Amino acid sequence: MSFREKYTVIRKHCHLYCQVVVQELNRLGILVDLSHAAHETVLAVLETTRSPVIFSHSSAQALCNTSRNVPDHILRLVVSKSKPVS
């Protein structure tokens, strides 16, 4: 199996694990904090969650251009999914 194939398998399993964890957090009523999460992780959580998410200590990247802040396309996605932005 090539490195690319192994990476694809690992990524698929990580995505499935993320779904299970987010579903359990939703069931328990625990908010998912996405501050400083990788963009791919944020997108995976937004695909899965039925509850609001928070960015507890991040800012909009348009206001403070650093890679640790939340880019506009992700903020728009949060709003389009009718999940409050905190």
N, C-alpha and C positions, 0 to 999 in steps of 0.2 A: 504494500500500500504506500503510495507516495505521500509526501508531506502535505500536499494540498488536500488529498483525500482524507487523511487523518484530521487535518484542521477542520474540514467540513463536518466530519462526524462529531468531533468535540464541540464545535459551535452549535450543532443541532441539539446535542444533549444538554449544553448549558442553557439554550433557549427553553427546552422542555423543563429543566429544573427551575428556571426563572418563573415559568408559568405556574408551577406547583407552589412555589413559595409565595407568589403574589396572591394566588387564590386562597391560600391559608391565611395570609395577612388580612385579606378582605373578610374572610369568614370570622376572624377574631376581632374585627373592627379596628385594626391597626392601620394607620396611614403609612403609605410608602413615601419615604423622603428620598428625592432624586438629586439632591445637591451633589454636585461634582461627579455624578455618574457619567459613564461613557454614553455618547449619543445612541449607540446601538442598544445599550441597556435601557435607556429611557424609552426608546421606541418599542422595545419588547414589553416593557411594563405597561405602556399606554395601550398596547394591543390587548392586553390581558385583563387589566384591572376593571372592576365594576365600581370602585370607590374613588373619591378624589385623591389626588397626589399632591405632595408639597415639595417645594424647593426651599427648605428652611433657611439656608444661608447662602443663597446664590442671588445674583442680580441678572438683569437682562444684558446680554452681550452687547446690544446696541448702545447701552448707556455706559458700560465699562468694558471695553474690548479686551477681554482676557479669555483664554480657553476654558477656564473654570466656570464661567458664567453661561447662562442658557441662551442659545441662539434663537433668533426670531422664528425660524421655521418650526422649532419645537414648541415655543410658546403658542404659536398659531394652532398647532396640532392639539395642544391641551385645550385651548378655547373651543376649537371645532368639535371636540368630543364632549363638550359641555361639562368639563371638569374644572372647578375653580382653580385659579392660579393664586398661590400664596407666596 
